Amino acid sequence: MSTPRSHSGAPLASPAPAVPATPRGHAADAAPPLVALNRVSKRFGGRRTGPATRLLERVGLAHPPAVVHAIDHVDLAVQRGEVIGLVGESGCGKSTLGRLLAGLLAPSEGEVRLAGRRAETLSAAERRAARLKTQMIFQDPYASLNPRLRIDRIVGEGARVHGLTDRAGFDDYVSAQLERAGLDPALRDRYPHQFSGGQRQRIGIARALAVQPELLVCDEAVAALDVSIQAQILNLFMDLREQLSLTYVFISHDLGVVEHLSDRVVIMYLGRIVESALADEIFRHPNHPYTRALLAEIPRIDVRHKTFAALSGELPSPLAPPSGCHFHPRCPHAMPRCKTEAPTLRSIAVRHLSACHLNDAA
């Protein structure tokens, strides 16, 4: 995919205070992160249905409830103005992590901080205001829109409920959000099924922008679109970043998109972050064996007659993740230590973190 270029539409004035975006590859300001996860884990399942079930489990007539270990002790801070690319195989926990950042899920363990404050110490009104600043854009633009509502309700209802517009100014406010997202305001009375996939994704973007967020979590936001439409949506995202000083977390399996758009890249494997660095650094000097394997499979124009080989083995089940380093069953450099001891995500260079025992021997 080619490098995104500027959007041709005329920019609209931002309703939110302007904050200069962080330049690519530069450190964010000294302000606390917009959202920070400290040793956060997320598990699904494991609930017992009652005393009868527990009795059957004791006598061996029933299996204990299965537990999915979606996120395992993750630390991640999202600084104001940066673009983070979150990468990994399907089932590695990217979407769950995105929902934790957006406040759609609560962690099973660990601490979530919003603008430097622990989420549990905020009042209900403060928590609601803080969460309003983080919005999510989903992979399926049709499933994320209510098919029974017209577009004006879909886009503007949240802003009206939260007092960002009133009934008198509702029509003009919705029209401004649609125009900013590249849609004709005259289409506001239609239903979602009357739009194409790219247009529906723009509706989702307009809905998110209507509540004046600071952070957008984009969960495979262009994966379901044609390549030409993907480029248009990515261009729109980057233009909106400049206009509204937005911060992004892009969840994607497309390393080409991530390389072009991201300031920082975070690599996940089976619920853990295995490497994090500035985009240029991670694509030029990958450290973790899993990162190297991912980057080795990117098609390159200057490389001919390359034989592509998938990683050996399958991604282990999050129902029973491997002990020690989760990647050791598939790692060509695995040592006995890797099977018993989980590596620590630690600094190996400036703003470059990696979780691999090979770094201890270096």
KEFIPA-134066 format. One record per residue (C-alpha): residue in one letter; x, y, z. Coordinates in steps of 0.5 Angstrom, whole numbers, plus 500, padded with zeros to 3 digits. Example, Ala and Ser with C-alpha at 12.3 -4.5 7.8 and 13.67 -1.06 7.14 Angstrom:
<pts>
<pt><resn>A</resn><u>525</u><v>491</v><w>516</w></pt>
<pt><resn>S</resn><u>527</u><v>498</v><w>514</w></pt>
</pts>
This chain:
<pts>
<pt><resn>M</resn><u>500</u><v>500</v><w>500</w></pt>
<pt><resn>S</resn><u>503</u><v>507</v><w>498</w></pt>
<pt><resn>T</resn><u>504</u><v>512</v><w>503</w></pt>
<pt><resn>P</resn><u>498</u><v>516</v><w>505</w></pt>
<pt><resn>R</resn><u>497</u><v>523</v><w>503</w></pt>
<pt><resn>S</resn><u>493</u><v>529</v><w>505</w></pt>
<pt><resn>H</resn><u>486</u><v>529</v><w>504</w></pt>
<pt><resn>S</resn><u>483</u><v>534</v><w>499</w></pt>
<pt><resn>G</resn><u>477</u><v>536</v><w>503</w></pt>
<pt><resn>A</resn><u>477</u><v>543</v><w>507</w></pt>
<pt><resn>P</resn><u>478</u><v>542</v><w>514</w></pt>
<pt><resn>L</resn><u>473</u><v>544</v><w>519</w></pt>
<pt><resn>A</resn><u>475</u><v>548</v><w>526</w></pt>
<pt><resn>S</resn><u>476</u><v>543</v><w>531</w></pt>
<pt><resn>P</resn><u>471</u><v>544</v><w>537</w></pt>
<pt><resn>A</resn><u>476</u><v>541</v><w>542</w></pt>
<pt><resn>P</resn><u>482</u><v>545</v><w>544</w></pt>
<pt><resn>A</resn><u>488</u><v>544</v><w>540</w></pt>
<pt><resn>V</resn><u>494</u><v>541</v><w>543</w></pt>
<pt><resn>P</resn><u>500</u><v>540</v><w>538</w></pt>
<pt><resn>A</resn><u>501</u><v>533</v><w>536</w></pt>
<pt><resn>T</resn><u>507</u><v>529</v><w>538</w></pt>
<pt><resn>P</resn><u>512</u><v>529</v><w>532</w></pt>
<pt><resn>R</resn><u>514</u><v>522</v><w>529</w></pt>
<pt><resn>G</resn><u>519</u><v>519</v><w>533</w></pt>
<pt><resn>H</resn><u>519</u><v>524</v><w>538</w></pt>
<pt><resn>A</resn><u>518</u><v>523</v><w>546</w></pt>
<pt><resn>A</resn><u>511</u><v>526</v><w>548</w></pt>
<pt><resn>D</resn><u>511</u><v>532</v><w>553</w></pt>
<pt><resn>A</resn><u>511</u><v>531</v><w>561</w></pt>
<pt><resn>A</resn><u>504</u><v>531</v><w>562</w></pt>
<pt><resn>P</resn><u>501</u><v>524</v><w>564</w></pt>
<pt><resn>P</resn><u>499</u><v>519</v><w>559</w></pt>
<pt><resn>L</resn><u>492</u><v>519</v><w>557</w></pt>
<pt><resn>V</resn><u>491</u><v>512</v><w>559</w></pt>
<pt><resn>A</resn><u>496</u><v>507</v><w>562</w></pt>
<pt><resn>L</resn><u>495</u><v>500</v><w>564</w></pt>
<pt><resn>N</resn><u>500</u><v>497</v><w>570</w></pt>
<pt><resn>R</resn><u>500</u><v>490</v><w>570</w></pt>
<pt><resn>V</resn><u>493</u><v>489</v><w>567</w></pt>
<pt><resn>S</resn><u>490</u><v>482</v><w>566</w></pt>
<pt><resn>K</resn><u>484</u><v>480</v><w>563</w></pt>
<pt><resn>R</resn><u>481</u><v>473</v><w>564</w></pt>
<pt><resn>F</resn><u>474</u><v>471</v><w>561</w></pt>
<pt><resn>G</resn><u>470</u><v>465</v><w>564</w></pt>
<pt><resn>G</resn><u>471</u><v>461</v><w>570</w></pt>
<pt><resn>R</resn><u>465</u><v>462</v><w>574</w></pt>
<pt><resn>R</resn><u>461</u><v>457</v><w>577</w></pt>
<pt><resn>T</resn><u>454</u><v>456</v><w>576</w></pt>
<pt><resn>G</resn><u>452</u><v>453</v><w>583</w></pt>
<pt><resn>P</resn><u>453</u><v>448</v><w>589</w></pt>
<pt><resn>A</resn><u>451</u><v>443</v><w>585</w></pt>
<pt><resn>T</resn><u>456</u><v>444</v><w>580</w></pt>
<pt><resn>R</resn><u>462</u><v>445</v><w>585</w></pt>
<pt><resn>L</resn><u>460</u><v>438</v><w>588</w></pt>
<pt><resn>L</resn><u>460</u><v>435</v><w>581</w></pt>
<pt><resn>E</resn><u>467</u><v>437</v><w>580</w></pt>
<pt><resn>R</resn><u>469</u><v>435</v><w>587</w></pt>
<pt><resn>V</resn><u>467</u><v>428</v><w>585</w></pt>
<pt><resn>G</resn><u>470</u><v>428</v><w>578</w></pt>
<pt><resn>L</resn><u>463</u><v>428</v><w>574</w></pt>
<pt><resn>A</resn><u>464</u><v>435</v><w>571</w></pt>
<pt><resn>H</resn><u>470</u><v>439</v><w>569</w></pt>
<pt><resn>P</resn><u>472</u><v>446</v><w>572</w></pt>
<pt><resn>P</resn><u>470</u><v>452</v><w>568</w></pt>
<pt><resn>A</resn><u>475</u><v>454</v><w>563</w></pt>
<pt><resn>V</resn><u>478</u><v>460</v><w>563</w></pt>
<pt><resn>V</resn><u>481</u><v>464</v><w>557</w></pt>
<pt><resn>H</resn><u>487</u><v>468</v><w>559</w></pt>
<pt><resn>A</resn><u>486</u><v>474</v><w>554</w></pt>
<pt><resn>I</resn><u>491</u><v>479</v><w>557</w></pt>
<pt><resn>D</resn><u>497</u><v>477</v><w>562</w></pt>
<pt><resn>H</resn><u>500</u><v>483</v><w>566</w></pt>
<pt><resn>V</resn><u>501</u><v>488</v><w>561</w></pt>
<pt><resn>D</resn><u>504</u><v>495</v><w>562</w></pt>
<pt><resn>L</resn><u>502</u><v>500</v><w>557</w></pt>
<pt><resn>A</resn><u>502</u><v>508</v><w>557</w></pt>
<pt><resn>V</resn><u>499</u><v>512</v><w>551</w></pt>
<pt><resn>Q</resn><u>502</u><v>519</v><w>551</w></pt>
<pt><resn>R</resn><u>498</u><v>525</v><w>548</w></pt>
<pt><resn>G</resn><u>499</u><v>526</v><w>541</w></pt>
<pt><resn>E</resn><u>502</u><v>519</v><w>539</w></pt>
<pt><resn>V</resn><u>500</u><v>514</v><w>534</w></pt>
<pt><resn>I</resn><u>501</u><v>507</v><w>537</w></pt>
<pt><resn>G</resn><u>501</u><v>501</v><w>532</w></pt>
<pt><resn>L</resn><u>499</u><v>494</v><w>536</w></pt>
<pt><resn>V</resn><u>501</u><v>488</v><w>532</w></pt>
<pt><resn>G</resn><u>500</u><v>481</v><w>533</w></pt>
<pt><resn>E</resn><u>497</u><v>474</v><w>530</w></pt>
<pt><resn>S</resn><u>489</u><v>473</v><w>531</w></pt>
<pt><resn>G</resn><u>488</u><v>471</v><w>538</w></pt>
<pt><resn>C</resn><u>494</u><v>474</v><w>541</w></pt>
<pt><resn>G</resn><u>489</u><v>479</v><w>545</w></pt>
<pt><resn>K</resn><u>490</u><v>486</v><w>541</w></pt>
<pt><resn>S</resn><u>482</u><v>487</v><w>541</w></pt>
<pt><resn>T</resn><u>481</u><v>485</v><w>548</w></pt>
<pt><resn>L</resn><u>487</u><v>490</v><w>550</w></pt>
<pt><resn>G</resn><u>484</u><v>496</v><w>546</w></pt>
<pt><resn>R</resn><u>477</u><v>495</v><w>549</w></pt>
<pt><resn>L</resn><u>481</u><v>495</v><w>556</w></pt>
<pt><resn>L</resn><u>484</u><v>502</v><w>554</w></pt>
<pt><resn>A</resn><u>477</u><v>504</v><w>551</w></pt>
<pt><resn>G</resn><u>474</u><v>503</v><w>558</w></pt>
<pt><resn>L</resn><u>469</u><v>498</v><w>555</w></pt>
<pt><resn>L</resn><u>472</u><v>492</v><w>559</w></pt>
<pt><resn>A</resn><u>474</u><v>492</v><w>566</w></pt>
<pt><resn>P</resn><u>481</u><v>489</v><w>568</w></pt>
<pt><resn>S</resn><u>481</u><v>482</v><w>572</w></pt>
<pt><resn>E</resn><u>487</u><v>485</v><w>575</w></pt>
<pt><resn>G</resn><u>492</u><v>491</v><w>575</w></pt>
<pt><resn>E</resn><u>491</u><v>498</v><w>575</w></pt>
<pt><resn>V</resn><u>488</u><v>503</v><w>570</w></pt>
<pt><resn>R</resn><u>490</u><v>510</v><w>570</w></pt>
<pt><resn>L</resn><u>486</u><v>516</v><w>566</w></pt>
<pt><resn>A</resn><u>490</u><v>522</v><w>565</w></pt>
<pt><resn>G</resn><u>495</u><v>520</v><w>571</w></pt>
<pt><resn>R</resn><u>489</u><v>518</v><w>576</w></pt>
<pt><resn>R</resn><u>487</u><v>511</v><w>578</w></pt>
<pt><resn>A</resn><u>480</u><v>510</v><w>575</w></pt>
<pt><resn>E</resn><u>477</u><v>507</v><w>581</w></pt>
<pt><resn>T</resn><u>479</u><v>513</v><w>585</w></pt>
<pt><resn>L</resn><u>475</u><v>518</v><w>580</w></pt>
<pt><resn>S</resn><u>467</u><v>519</v><w>582</w></pt>
<pt><resn>A</resn><u>462</u><v>517</v><w>577</w></pt>
<pt><resn>A</resn><u>462</u><v>524</v><w>573</w></pt>
<pt><resn>E</resn><u>469</u><v>524</v><w>573</w></pt>
<pt><resn>R</resn><u>470</u><v>517</v><w>570</w></pt>
<pt><resn>R</resn><u>464</u><v>518</v><w>565</w></pt>
<pt><resn>A</resn><u>468</u><v>525</v><w>563</w></pt>
<pt><resn>A</resn><u>474</u><v>521</v><w>562</w></pt>
<pt><resn>R</resn><u>472</u><v>515</v><w>558</w></pt>
<pt><resn>L</resn><u>468</u><v>520</v><w>553</w></pt>
<pt><resn>K</resn><u>475</u><v>522</v><w>551</w></pt>
<pt><resn>T</resn><u>477</u><v>515</v><w>549</w></pt>
<pt><resn>Q</resn><u>472</u><v>512</v><w>543</w></pt>
<pt><resn>M</resn><u>473</u><v>506</v><w>539</w></pt>
<pt><resn>I</resn><u>472</u><v>505</v><w>532</w></pt>
<pt><resn>F</resn><u>471</u><v>497</v><w>530</w></pt>
<pt><resn>Q</resn><u>473</u><v>493</v><w>525</w></pt>
<pt><resn>D</resn><u>466</u><v>491</v><w>522</w></pt>
<pt><resn>P</resn><u>462</u><v>498</v><w>520</w></pt>
<pt><resn>Y</resn><u>456</u><v>495</v><w>519</w></pt>
<pt><resn>A</resn><u>455</u><v>491</v><w>525</w></pt>
<pt><resn>S</resn><u>457</u><v>497</v><w>530</w></pt>
<pt><resn>L</resn><u>451</u><v>501</v><w>527</w></pt>
<pt><resn>N</resn><u>444</u><v>500</v><w>529</w></pt>
<pt><resn>P</resn><u>440</u><v>498</v><w>523</w></pt>
<pt><resn>R</resn><u>434</u><v>501</v><w>526</w></pt>
<pt><resn>L</resn><u>437</u><v>508</v><w>527</w></pt>
<pt><resn>R</resn><u>438</u><v>514</v><w>522</w></pt>
<pt><resn>I</resn><u>445</u><v>517</v><w>521</w></pt>
<pt><resn>D</resn><u>443</u><v>523</v><w>524</w></pt>
<pt><resn>R</resn><u>441</u><v>519</v><w>531</w></pt>
<pt><resn>I</resn><u>447</u><v>515</v><w>530</w></pt>
<pt><resn>V</resn><u>452</u><v>520</v><w>530</w></pt>
<pt><resn>G</resn><u>449</u><v>526</v><w>534</w></pt>
<pt><resn>E</resn><u>445</u><v>522</v><w>540</w></pt>
<pt><resn>G</resn><u>451</u><v>521</v><w>544</w></pt>
<pt><resn>A</resn><u>453</u><v>529</v><w>543</w></pt>
<pt><resn>R</resn><u>446</u><v>531</v><w>545</w></pt>
<pt><resn>V</resn><u>446</u><v>526</v><w>551</w></pt>
<pt><resn>H</resn><u>452</u><v>529</v><w>554</w></pt>
<pt><resn>G</resn><u>451</u><v>536</v><w>553</w></pt>
<pt><resn>L</resn><u>455</u><v>538</v><w>547</w></pt>
<pt><resn>T</resn><u>450</u><v>540</v><w>543</w></pt>
<pt><resn>D</resn><u>442</u><v>542</v><w>544</w></pt>
<pt><resn>R</resn><u>436</u><v>540</v><w>540</w></pt>
<pt><resn>A</resn><u>436</u><v>547</v><w>537</w></pt>
<pt><resn>G</resn><u>443</u><v>546</v><w>534</w></pt>
<pt><resn>F</resn><u>443</u><v>539</v><w>533</w></pt>
<pt><resn>D</resn><u>442</u><v>539</v><w>526</w></pt>
<pt><resn>D</resn><u>448</u><v>543</v><w>524</w></pt>
<pt><resn>Y</resn><u>452</u><v>539</v><w>529</w></pt>
<pt><resn>V</resn><u>451</u><v>533</v><w>526</w></pt>
<pt><resn>S</resn><u>452</u><v>536</v><w>519</w></pt>
<pt><resn>A</resn><u>459</u><v>538</v><w>521</w></pt>
<pt><resn>Q</resn><u>461</u><v>531</v><w>524</w></pt>
<pt><resn>L</resn><u>459</u><v>528</v><w>517</w></pt>
<pt><resn>E</resn><u>462</u><v>533</v><w>513</w></pt>
<pt><resn>R</resn><u>469</u><v>532</v><w>517</w></pt>
<pt><resn>A</resn><u>468</u><v>525</v><w>516</w></pt>
<pt><resn>G</resn><u>468</u><v>526</v><w>508</w></pt>
<pt><resn>L</resn><u>460</u><v>525</v><w>508</w></pt>
<pt><resn>D</resn><u>455</u><v>529</v><w>505</w></pt>
<pt><resn>P</resn><u>450</u><v>532</v><w>510</w></pt>
<pt><resn>A</resn><u>444</u><v>531</v><w>505</w></pt>
<pt><resn>L</resn><u>445</u><v>523</v><w>507</w></pt>
<pt><resn>R</resn><u>443</u><v>524</v><w>514</w></pt>
<pt><resn>D</resn><u>436</u><v>521</v><w>514</w></pt>
<pt><resn>R</resn><u>438</u><v>515</v><w>511</w></pt>
<pt><resn>Y</resn><u>439</u><v>508</v><w>514</w></pt>
<pt><resn>P</resn><u>446</u><v>504</v><w>515</w></pt>
<pt><resn>H</resn><u>444</u><v>499</v><w>510</w></pt>
<pt><resn>Q</resn><u>444</u><v>504</v><w>504</w></pt>
<pt><resn>F</resn><u>451</u><v>506</v><w>505</w></pt>
<pt><resn>S</resn><u>457</u><v>502</v><w>502</w></pt>
<pt><resn>G</resn><u>462</u><v>499</v><w>507</w></pt>
<pt><resn>G</resn><u>467</u><v>505</v><w>506</w></pt>
<pt><resn>Q</resn><u>461</u><v>510</v><w>508</w></pt>
<pt><resn>R</resn><u>459</u><v>506</v><w>514</w></pt>
<pt><resn>Q</resn><u>466</u><v>506</v><w>517</w></pt>
<pt><resn>R</resn><u>466</u><v>514</v><w>516</w></pt>
<pt><resn>I</resn><u>459</u><v>514</v><w>519</w></pt>
<pt><resn>G</resn><u>463</u><v>510</v><w>525</w></pt>
<pt><resn>I</resn><u>468</u><v>515</v><w>525</w></pt>
<pt><resn>A</resn><u>463</u><v>521</v><w>525</w></pt>
<pt><resn>R</resn><u>460</u><v>518</v><w>531</w></pt>
<pt><resn>A</resn><u>466</u><v>518</v><w>535</w></pt>
<pt><resn>L</resn><u>468</u><v>525</v><w>533</w></pt>
<pt><resn>A</resn><u>462</u><v>527</v><w>535</w></pt>
<pt><resn>V</resn><u>463</u><v>527</v><w>543</w></pt>
<pt><resn>Q</resn><u>470</u><v>530</v><w>542</w></pt>
<pt><resn>P</resn><u>475</u><v>525</v><w>544</w></pt>
<pt><resn>E</resn><u>482</u><v>525</v><w>545</w></pt>
<pt><resn>L</resn><u>484</u><v>518</v><w>543</w></pt>
<pt><resn>L</resn><u>481</u><v>514</v><w>538</w></pt>
<pt><resn>V</resn><u>482</u><v>506</v><w>539</w></pt>
<pt><resn>C</resn><u>482</u><v>503</v><w>532</w></pt>
<pt><resn>D</resn><u>480</u><v>496</v><w>532</w></pt>
<pt><resn>E</resn><u>482</u><v>493</v><w>525</w></pt>
<pt><resn>A</resn><u>478</u><v>499</v><w>522</w></pt>
<pt><resn>V</resn><u>480</u><v>498</v><w>515</w></pt>
<pt><resn>A</resn><u>481</u><v>490</v><w>515</w></pt>
<pt><resn>A</resn><u>474</u><v>489</v><w>512</w></pt>
<pt><resn>L</resn><u>475</u><v>495</v><w>506</w></pt>
<pt><resn>D</resn><u>477</u><v>494</v><w>499</w></pt>
<pt><resn>V</resn><u>485</u><v>497</v><w>498</w></pt>
<pt><resn>S</resn><u>483</u><v>503</v><w>495</w></pt>
<pt><resn>I</resn><u>478</u><v>505</v><w>500</w></pt>
<pt><resn>Q</resn><u>483</u><v>503</v><w>506</w></pt>
<pt><resn>A</resn><u>487</u><v>508</v><w>503</w></pt>
<pt><resn>Q</resn><u>482</u><v>514</v><w>503</w></pt>
<pt><resn>I</resn><u>480</u><v>512</v><w>510</w></pt>
<pt><resn>L</resn><u>487</u><v>512</v><w>513</w></pt>
<pt><resn>N</resn><u>488</u><v>519</v><w>509</w></pt>
<pt><resn>L</resn><u>482</u><v>521</v><w>513</w></pt>
<pt><resn>F</resn><u>485</u><v>519</v><w>520</w></pt>
<pt><resn>M</resn><u>492</u><v>522</v><w>519</w></pt>
<pt><resn>D</resn><u>488</u><v>529</v><w>517</w></pt>
<pt><resn>L</resn><u>484</u><v>528</v><w>523</w></pt>
<pt><resn>R</resn><u>490</u><v>527</v><w>527</w></pt>
<pt><resn>E</resn><u>493</u><v>534</v><w>524</w></pt>
<pt><resn>Q</resn><u>486</u><v>538</v><w>525</w></pt>
<pt><resn>L</resn><u>484</u><v>535</v><w>532</w></pt>
<pt><resn>S</resn><u>490</u><v>533</v><w>535</w></pt>
<pt><resn>L</resn><u>488</u><v>526</v><w>536</w></pt>
<pt><resn>T</resn><u>492</u><v>520</v><w>539</w></pt>
<pt><resn>Y</resn><u>491</u><v>514</v><w>536</w></pt>
<pt><resn>V</resn><u>492</u><v>506</v><w>538</w></pt>
<pt><resn>F</resn><u>491</u><v>502</v><w>531</w></pt>
<pt><resn>I</resn><u>490</u><v>495</v><w>532</w></pt>
<pt><resn>S</resn><u>492</u><v>491</v><w>526</w></pt>
<pt><resn>H</resn><u>495</u><v>485</v><w>523</w></pt>
<pt><resn>D</resn><u>498</u><v>489</v><w>516</w></pt>
<pt><resn>L</resn><u>505</u><v>491</v><w>518</w></pt>
<pt><resn>G</resn><u>505</u><v>495</v><w>512</w></pt>
<pt><resn>V</resn><u>500</u><v>500</v><w>514</w></pt>
<pt><resn>V</resn><u>503</u><v>500</v><w>521</w></pt>
<pt><resn>E</resn><u>510</u><v>502</v><w>519</w></pt>
<pt><resn>H</resn><u>507</u><v>508</v><w>515</w></pt>
<pt><resn>L</resn><u>502</u><v>511</v><w>520</w></pt>
<pt><resn>S</resn><u>505</u><v>509</v><w>527</w></pt>
<pt><resn>D</resn><u>510</u><v>513</v><w>531</w></pt>
<pt><resn>R</resn><u>511</u><v>507</v><w>536</w></pt>
<pt><resn>V</resn><u>510</u><v>499</v><w>535</w></pt>
<pt><resn>V</resn><u>507</u><v>494</v><w>540</w></pt>
<pt><resn>I</resn><u>508</u><v>487</v><w>538</w></pt>
<pt><resn>M</resn><u>503</u><v>482</v><w>542</w></pt>
<pt><resn>Y</resn><u>504</u><v>475</v><w>543</w></pt>
<pt><resn>L</resn><u>499</u><v>471</v><w>547</w></pt>
<pt><resn>G</resn><u>496</u><v>476</v><w>551</w></pt>
<pt><resn>R</resn><u>503</u><v>479</v><w>553</w></pt>
<pt><resn>I</resn><u>507</u><v>485</v><w>550</w></pt>
<pt><resn>V</resn><u>514</u><v>482</v><w>547</w></pt>
<pt><resn>E</resn><u>517</u><v>488</v><w>544</w></pt>
<pt><resn>S</resn><u>516</u><v>496</v><w>544</w></pt>
<pt><resn>A</resn><u>520</u><v>501</v><w>540</w></pt>
<pt><resn>L</resn><u>519</u><v>507</v><w>535</w></pt>
<pt><resn>A</resn><u>517</u><v>505</v><w>528</w></pt>
<pt><resn>D</resn><u>523</u><v>506</v><w>525</w></pt>
<pt><resn>E</resn><u>527</u><v>502</v><w>530</w></pt>
<pt><resn>I</resn><u>523</u><v>496</v><w>530</w></pt>
<pt><resn>F</resn><u>523</u><v>495</v><w>523</w></pt>
<pt><resn>R</resn><u>530</u><v>496</v><w>522</w></pt>
<pt><resn>H</resn><u>533</u><v>493</v><w>528</w></pt>
<pt><resn>P</resn><u>527</u><v>488</v><w>531</w></pt>
<pt><resn>N</resn><u>530</u><v>484</v><w>537</w></pt>
<pt><resn>H</resn><u>525</u><v>479</v><w>539</w></pt>
<pt><resn>P</resn><u>525</u><v>472</v><w>535</w></pt>
<pt><resn>Y</resn><u>517</u><v>473</v><w>534</w></pt>
<pt><resn>T</resn><u>518</u><v>480</v><w>531</w></pt>
<pt><resn>R</resn><u>523</u><v>478</v><w>527</w></pt>
<pt><resn>A</resn><u>519</u><v>472</v><w>524</w></pt>
<pt><resn>L</resn><u>513</u><v>477</v><w>523</w></pt>
<pt><resn>L</resn><u>518</u><v>482</v><w>519</w></pt>
<pt><resn>A</resn><u>521</u><v>477</v><w>515</w></pt>
<pt><resn>E</resn><u>515</u><v>475</v><w>512</w></pt>
<pt><resn>I</resn><u>513</u><v>482</v><w>509</w></pt>
<pt><resn>P</resn><u>513</u><v>482</v><w>501</w></pt>
<pt><resn>R</resn><u>519</u><v>487</v><w>499</w></pt>
<pt><resn>I</resn><u>519</u><v>489</v><w>492</w></pt>
<pt><resn>D</resn><u>527</u><v>489</v><w>492</w></pt>
<pt><resn>V</resn><u>527</u><v>482</v><w>494</w></pt>
<pt><resn>R</resn><u>526</u><v>476</v><w>489</w></pt>
<pt><resn>H</resn><u>525</u><v>469</v><w>489</w></pt>
<pt><resn>K</resn><u>523</u><v>469</v><w>496</w></pt>
<pt><resn>T</resn><u>521</u><v>463</v><w>500</w></pt>
<pt><resn>F</resn><u>516</u><v>465</v><w>505</w></pt>
<pt><resn>A</resn><u>515</u><v>460</v><w>511</w></pt>
<pt><resn>A</resn><u>510</u><v>461</v><w>516</w></pt>
<pt><resn>L</resn><u>512</u><v>460</v><w>524</w></pt>
<pt><resn>S</resn><u>513</u><v>453</v><w>526</w></pt>
<pt><resn>G</resn><u>507</u><v>450</v><w>530</w></pt>
<pt><resn>E</resn><u>500</u><v>453</v><w>532</w></pt>
<pt><resn>L</resn><u>499</u><v>459</v><w>536</w></pt>
<pt><resn>P</resn><u>497</u><v>456</v><w>543</w></pt>
<pt><resn>S</resn><u>491</u><v>456</v><w>546</w></pt>
<pt><resn>P</resn><u>489</u><v>462</v><w>551</w></pt>
<pt><resn>L</resn><u>485</u><v>457</v><w>555</w></pt>
<pt><resn>A</resn><u>492</u><v>453</v><w>557</w></pt>
<pt><resn>P</resn><u>498</u><v>458</v><w>555</w></pt>
<pt><resn>P</resn><u>505</u><v>455</v><w>555</w></pt>
<pt><resn>S</resn><u>509</u><v>456</v><w>562</w></pt>
<pt><resn>G</resn><u>515</u><v>461</v><w>562</w></pt>
<pt><resn>C</resn><u>516</u><v>464</v><w>555</w></pt>
<pt><resn>H</resn><u>509</u><v>463</v><w>551</w></pt>
<pt><resn>F</resn><u>513</u><v>463</v><w>545</w></pt>
<pt><resn>H</resn><u>518</u><v>458</v><w>547</w></pt>
<pt><resn>P</resn><u>514</u><v>452</v><w>543</w></pt>
<pt><resn>R</resn><u>515</u><v>456</v><w>536</w></pt>
<pt><resn>C</resn><u>522</u><v>459</v><w>538</w></pt>
<pt><resn>P</resn><u>528</u><v>457</v><w>534</w></pt>
<pt><resn>H</resn><u>532</u><v>460</v><w>539</w></pt>
<pt><resn>A</resn><u>529</u><v>457</v><w>545</w></pt>
<pt><resn>M</resn><u>533</u><v>455</v><w>551</w></pt>
<pt><resn>P</resn><u>531</u><v>450</v><w>557</w></pt>
<pt><resn>R</resn><u>530</u><v>457</v><w>561</w></pt>
<pt><resn>C</resn><u>525</u><v>459</v><w>557</w></pt>
<pt><resn>K</resn><u>520</u><v>453</v><w>558</w></pt>
<pt><resn>T</resn><u>520</u><v>455</v><w>566</w></pt>
<pt><resn>E</resn><u>521</u><v>463</v><w>567</w></pt>
<pt><resn>A</resn><u>517</u><v>468</v><w>563</w></pt>
<pt><resn>P</resn><u>522</u><v>474</v><w>561</w></pt>
<pt><resn>T</resn><u>521</u><v>481</v><w>563</w></pt>
<pt><resn>L</resn><u>520</u><v>486</v><w>558</w></pt>
<pt><resn>R</resn><u>526</u><v>491</v><w>559</w></pt>
<pt><resn>S</resn><u>530</u><v>496</v><w>556</w></pt>
<pt><resn>I</resn><u>535</u><v>494</v><w>551</w></pt>
<pt><resn>A</resn><u>536</u><v>501</v><w>547</w></pt>
<pt><resn>V</resn><u>533</u><v>508</v><w>548</w></pt>
<pt><resn>R</resn><u>525</u><v>507</v><w>548</w></pt>
<pt><resn>H</resn><u>526</u><v>500</v><w>545</w></pt>
<pt><resn>L</resn><u>523</u><v>494</v><w>550</w></pt>
<pt><resn>S</resn><u>524</u><v>487</v><w>549</w></pt>
<pt><resn>A</resn><u>522</u><v>481</v><w>553</w></pt>
<pt><resn>C</resn><u>527</u><v>475</v><w>551</w></pt>
<pt><resn>H</resn><u>532</u><v>471</v><w>555</w></pt>
<pt><resn>L</resn><u>537</u><v>472</v><w>549</w></pt>
<pt><resn>N</resn><u>538</u><v>479</v><w>551</w></pt>
<pt><resn>D</resn><u>541</u><v>477</v><w>558</w></pt>
<pt><resn>A</resn><u>546</u><v>473</v><w>555</w></pt>
<pt><resn>A</resn><u>548</u><v>479</v><w>550</w></pt>
</pts>
